């Protein structure tokens, strides 16, 4: 009985591009197997193979007809499986090493079981070996090898030696440049290389990052090298650096003040920094907003570091927690769920929050209003408490009784006698006005902030007018200041 062996595809690498670097194992396979397919002849070694009497077919025509690389690679893989089934044993030869930056090889291995074809990945010699030597890079120092066609900002770690392969055109180099500029300065020195290891065709040029798409000799043999960053302009943009600095500040030999702090001692700064962020927003000052957001982020980092020292959680747990929550509470974005408008999103958000609380067994033990922290500013708390109560139907049917409630509370305030009662009625009036703001779809905090700013400007006008008379505010009477106030209202 004869065993019916499955078809075989031998995948071999052609090395860095010169005949002297062709792996001996690859050469032996090429000599033994009759049917040979090259991914492309746009590689210097293809000419040498032909001169040595090794015949082959290539997939250059598929590249010319394909709409994009994904389609080209899928077509090549389908063709290879068909050829293997027809001929039982074939060779597929790729530039460099078959395990480095070869999407077709990955697809072959992934689909081999489906097609019932054995894929045996053979020897190869990567151009990266030559590149490490040429640029004097020791990969044990930390290396990141990325593909220019799929490069994303999240792939980049400026602390590592970074190689971006398959930068095959100036258009792609432009895309790569823009992605790199998220982390690196425009003039960061980088090195463009071409055909490393192929005698007589090598090109190596170190230039500023912003110039890489201006180099005319870029082609399919081009690789970009970005050296590890040590300067503050790059390193200080990384989140891990903030975590590191915070740890150093609180560590031995760090800052005495930072080392003494606790969650309780720096609690007030979280509120202060949040208000300063809001102030920068109100002033529409992007530079100040950037700075104030950094100050607020420092508070997050400090609290996370204190917690890490206590063995509770660290900064990366904080990041994971909010990422998990955002994904969980946006099923219309990250899962199969629909939300037609902002109202739908808000309803789903509340529904998910309730489910989370049930899972934590807190639903029975807590009041609905306990989810509003008592440490919130009073105005913010009033808004949130009213919204919570309204979510379960405890609300006015329309705005008319809300106006009536404001008038009622105003009357009770005017009739109040002792100071304690006056304070209580004044609070009731404020609460009723907040409710009115909710029905009018006005953020009371924002509205009051705008009025405060209007008061600042008008009072500053009074100060200016008095100074123009060569006097101070103490010298002006109320009638004069009221006149200037009326002028300010006309501006």
Beta strands, then each sheet from edge to edge (+ up, - down):
strand 1: 7-13
strand 2: 36-38
strand 3: 57-58
strand 4: 89-94
strand 5: 117-121
strand 6: 143-147
strand 7: 161-165
strand 8: 189-194
strand 9: 203-208
strand 10: 222-226
sheet 1: 3+ 2+ 4+ 1+ 5+
sheet 2: 6+ 7+ 10- 8+ 9-
end
